[in-house]
Amino acid sequence: MEIIEVKNISKHYEKFDLKNISFKINPGKIVGFIGRNGAGKTTTLKCMYNLIRPTSGEVLFGNKNILDIESDYKQDVAILFGKSDYYQTKTVKKLTDVTKMFYEHWDDNLYHQYLKNFGIDENKQIKALSSGMKVKYGLAIALSRGAKILLLDEPTSGLDPVSRDELMDIFLNLVADKEHSILFSTHVISDLEKCANEIIYIKKGQVIVDQDVTTFESDYLHYQGKSELFNDVKNQFLYYRDRLGKFEGVIRKNNKLKIDNKEIECSKASMEEIMIAFERGIQDEEITN
């Protein structure tokens, strides 16, 4: 089973730089790709599928540069954008009939099984599908052509909570065979908490975190309590809010505060709380009125 290795990828634009991005996608893993809008997630994904050429660096698949094996690579790897609109007036069947001609390992039986499982009517026009159904249709196409690695850019964007939850179950079922793997970018952190094994965090074009989710979350603590109890320790927090006499903040676990007070609550920080701390840094947001 091959892995994708992103190796020192950089991409220069006039107002943005992707800087020496490196990571690996291993079989059987769901990897969450997070960061603010404009951090470089989509640029990285496009470089990984050779939709844009990096300024430097390379993407390897089975230790081979994807530029040398692009045809084979794109049989095994698929990319899906959450906001893809396809051809709106075409039926699912007609669009599939054209698409499958490009893939030598297309499995028609598997495709129809996915349509059945996902509840997709192939006689419907694309425009008649909901946002969630369009994502599921894209997954059906990718999996039916034999793709083992899915690169997904905001696949749950705009979906309702139930549809998102269904997709997370689909992702978990896919990687259970230890052959498929998924890298997906998202701003819906609760989705990652349901299914991701690993996290890659990108900020201003650079990877700042690349580790398993359990370790990532266990490294940070969330404190809250009366503001007056934290006056002498505020500068130890990565980020905090101080509002109307109530304090809450995120701190690294190895900086655990030595405050023995039953009025202070301490718990493991959520992934969303950690992300906010990383992005906003140490700052006092005191509101007095």
N, C-alpha and C positions, 0 to 999 in steps of 0.2 A: 504494500500500500504506500503510495507516494505522498509526500508532504509538499506544501508550498513554503518556500523560504523567501521572504522579502529581505534583501541584503543591501543596506546602505542606500536606499532610494532617496534621491533628492529631485525636486522639481522647482525650477525658478520661474516665477511670474513677476510682473512689474511691481505688484503690491503684496505679494505673498511668496513665501518660500517653504517648501517641504524639505525637512532637514534630516538626512541620514536615517531614514526610517528602516528599522530592522525588526523582524519577528518571524515566527514559524506557525503554521497551522497544521496540527497533527490529527491523524484519523480518530474518529470517535469523539471529537470535541465540539462543543458549541462555544464560540469565542465572541464576547461582546466587544464592540468597537465604539468607544464613547469619546465625547469631547463636545465643545460648543460648536455652534454653526460657524463655519469658516476655519475650523481647526485643521482641516486637511483630510478628513475621512473619505470623502467622495473622490478626491484627487488620488489618494492611495489606492482605493479600490479600482479606479480606472487604469492606473499604472499596472495593477496586478492582472488586468485582463487585456493589456496592451491597447486600450482605447486611447490612451495618450502615452507618449514616450517620456520617460524620466530624463532629467538633465544628466544624471549620473546614477550609478548603482544598477542592480539587476534583480529580476525575479526568477527564482529557480524552481523547477518542478522535477523531482527525481534527480536532483543535482545537475540538471541541464537548464540552460538559459531558455526561457519560454519563447524568445525570438527565433530560436533554432528549431523548436518543435511546436510551433504555434497551432498548427492544424490538430495534432494529437492532443495538445494541452486543452484546447477548447472543446474537445469531445468529453474530457473528464471534468472540466471546470465550467460552471455557469455563473453568470452575473444577472442579478434581478434588481431593478430599481422600483421602489415602492410606488412612485408616481407615474409609472409607464402607462400610456394610454392606448398603445397598440393602434390598430386600424378600427376605428369606432363602428363603422357600418358593416364590417365583415362579420360573418358568423364565426363562432368558435371553431366549427368544423373546417371552414374554408381557410382560416388562418393557420390551423394546425396542418392541413394538407400541404400547404406551401412550406411551412417551417420544417417539417420532418424530412423533407427532401435533402436537407443539408447535413443530416446526421446518420452516419453509417450503422450505428448501434441502436437505432430507434426500435422501441418495443411497443407495438400497437396494443397488445393485450394489457400491458402494464399501464399504458396511457388511459385506456378506458376504465381500468380499475380505479385509477386516481380520480377520474371524472366522477365515477360513482361514489367513491369515498368522500369527495369534496362537495358533492351535490351540484355539479355543473352540467347544465343542459347544453350540449354541443350545437344545438340548432338556434341558440340565442345569439343575437348580435352582441359584440363586445360592449357596446354602450349600455346594454341592458344589465350588465353585471355590476354588482356592488364593488366597492373598493376592495373589500376582503376577498370576494370571488376572483377579482383580477389577480391578486397576489397568489391565490391558490392555483389559478390557471397557469401562472408563470412557473410555479413550483412543479406542477404536473408536466409541463413541457420539459423543464430542466431534468427532472428525474427519469422521465420516459426515454430520454436520449442517452441515458447512462451516466450523467454527471454525478461524481462522487463528492465534489467540493462545491459548496454554494457560497457565493459572495453576494450578500444582500444589503442594499443601501436603503435604510429606513423602510423595511417591509411592513411595519405596523403603523406607519404614518397615516393618521386620519381614520383609523379603525376604531370601532367601539370596543369596550372592555371585553365583551364576550367573544368577538371575532379575534381579538389579540390573544385571548386565553386559548382558543382553539388552535391558533398557529403555534403557540408555544408547545402544545401537546404534539403537534405534527413534527416540530423540530426534534423534540425528545425521542419520539418514535423512530425518526430517521437515523439518528446517530447511535441508536441502541445496537445496531449491527456491527459497530466499531469500524465500519468501512467508510461511512459518510462523515463529513465534517462541515461546519457552518461558521462563517464569519459574518456577523451582521452588525451594522451600525444602527444606533437608535438613541432617541432622547427619552424614551419611556423606560426609566430605570427599573420599574417594577417588573418589566418583561425579563430583564437580565436576571433579576433575583429569582425568577421562577425556573430558569433553564440553563443559564450560562455556567460553564466550568471554569472559564478563564476570562480575563479582562485585559484589553489593551486600551490604554488611555492616551489620547493625543491632545496636546495643547500647543497652540501657535506653531503648528508644523513639526512638532517633536514628540516622540513617545516618552512619556514620563512614568508610566506604569505598564508592566507586562508581567502578570502573575496570576495565579489561580484566585478565584473569587473569595474562597474562604480565608486565605491569607490576607488578601486586600482588605476585607471587611474587619478582620480581627485585629488589625494594626491600629485601629482608631476607636476612640471613645467619645461619647456624647454626654455632656454635662448640662444640667439645668437646675435653676434654683433662684433665690432672691439675689438681686444685683449686688447688694452690700457684702455678700459672702465671697464675691469673686474680685473685689476691688484690687487686691494685691497680686492676683495671678493672671490677669487678663492677657498680659503679653506672652504667656505660654501657649495660648491657643492659636491654631492655624486660622480660625475664623470664629467670630462670635457675633451675637446680636444682644443688645441691651435695650430692652423696650419696657417702658412703664414699670420699672422696678423688677422686671423678670429677665434673667440672663440665661442664654443657652449658647453652647459652643462646642467645637470639635477639636480634639487634641490627639496627638500621637500616643499610643498606649504606653510607650516607654517613658513618657512624660507624665504619667498618672499623678494627679494632684494628691498631696497629703493633707486632705481636709476631712476631718472627722466630724460630720454634721448630718444629722438625720434629715435635714431639710433639703439636702442636695441629692439629686437623682443622677445616677451614672449608669449608662447602658452602652452596648455596642453601637457604634454609629452605623446608620444605614448607608448604602451605596450613594444614594442621592445626597445625603448630608456631607459625605466625603467629597463628592464632586463639587458641591457648592463651595466647600472650604478650599479646594484646590483652585477654583476659578476666581474666587473673590478675595482670598487672602485675608490677612489680619486687618480687621477694621471694626470700629465701634459704630453701631447704628442706633445710638441712643435717641429715643423719641420722648420728648417731655410734655407734649400736649396732644 
